[in-house]
Amino acid sequence: MRLGTLEAGGTKMVLSVGNENNELLEQTSIPTETPAKTIPAMVEWFKSKDIIALGIGSFGPVDLNPKSQTYGYITSTPKQGWTNQPLLPTLQESLHVPAMIDTDVNAAALAEWKLGAAKGLNSCMYVTIGTGVGAGLVVEGHLVHGLLHPEMGHMLLQPAKNDPTPDGFCPFHKGCLEGLASGPAIAKRWGRKAYELPQDHETWELEAWYLAQMCMNAICILSPDKIILGGGVMQQKHLFPMIRKKTQELLNGYIRHQAILEKIDAYITEPGLGTKSGATGALLLAKQAAGIPEG
């Protein structure tokens, strides 16, 4: 059987078709332009694929309360033109298939917990650092929603003393993680995109400082069994050892667990599913929408 998946991102929409065996069979991407242009293009692609259900992992904030009148809406997003956009209802009505939605990072966290770097663990946190910064959390097999859903990208941080833009670039908050450490924040701070900067550029010390603060906060507040860092910025692999070292320095021996003290290379890690975490998580959501049990 064929299942549709959508990774709805601020830069592009990644559309896939997979099957009940968690295999992704084909994929395409569409630029995230206005809803009036982007949504019909997605509907047209999915209609040609004979899918029986759709799973969506979306940038947010997203209304995830099934009892809400705006369930499945993208709500107060900084993405221009997408505020209060009924993403799930529109796709479900257009495609006439059952559908399920969660945040893009929750979908990725689910995939990493079931099939990836956190398989067999009790909990994990997946963080994407790219166009935005967001975190998904699985605890005891359940995705964490709560009042809305985790918005760890907007935690407030201590700016680095040598940061030329210590307020960051978030339109909602001064000094938040996303405004200081996202891909667009790096580009605005230095006038060059992250992948254009050499490994010895000062931005990477700043980036490691901000992401280490995030890791420390997560460890102290959430105590996840594993922290998984993905997204475009984390394709700069030299960041991982810098983040691990700074996280240990910030914790200063307070969390006396071997995962932090001795095995931090395995504790703060790359996605086990590589760049497929989001699409695989959306596929798992599609299986739930279709009522397909996990084998």
Steps between C-alpha positions, in 0.01 A plus 500: 500500500612852424521769768567869450738705713555873521787681668367854501798732537546872488722475192363195321230236517638146473239254370553125511320173444580207724359163599396313813853363539634850578665524158505829310440422132508837325542863591482853362520852638306820436614848608299642791344801334151636571236249614295583190787379282659231715198302625341435158838378371523255790143381450566439130810291575332287765189443287715328240648257755191303611573540872266362768609733784720803563743583782613860549793635697473878485687811601308680768356599726224249417168442676518131598187482714247278314216668694599848382317679219840579351647149531767450237548873438841666483446783747731788601788417269753765392480345150333772298159408357460178702352639822172325590529272199273188517764261368357167621132575425580627150711199404259251656200647321686523169641148505209321672730284713553475877787717619698571815717800584772583750794735506786421266733447793256277688470287187878477476528417872244222455696351209831516687341338807338217304761438232806720545758622751268466802354158416447298818525802732231640727522856370677729257507858384547585133611855418517649153723800438428638155257759367365501855586320822252256649497196726284190516479279805401136553450385860403141582387445144281810481555824310483799733235758415365663817355850484614527136822315426864553593644825362855464618625712213375802690669437835695805612878467512797687638652685201869449437711800591656509153171467310464812280120447496418392858124562464474255211248523218176346629200729430340388830784484757839650571776253570314177424664187361343523155582869468862435593583159350279424199635494147343838413645649821848391395448648153370831637780529754784445252347574160581145384316171529624241747635259239708783351692560824829316565542270799725749679246784473397652835135420435552136595615585852187713537282224358649239732451730799131551423427137420687383809280727713198338339638153572570588863150642546347189344707266715409683821129547418407197290777246569464325161681171442652643181528837326499481120605806300392528137420762238706689247732677742598169660635380168808688626628188677780684678232656721425178687823471704484872577144474629576190708803663662315821583201307635728314741660829603163662565374203703823519701470146636153554646331220299712206607398243243731305273300612194621855573835437664632212286275435199388842388601420140211252492269717710501817288497349155400514137169356376516127445276541195711778352291749305201262489384545860223746417359311204518169688320656796228634272469148356445364851227760550341394170495141622322611816247696294436190289467277806800285407650337811874503553655164425 
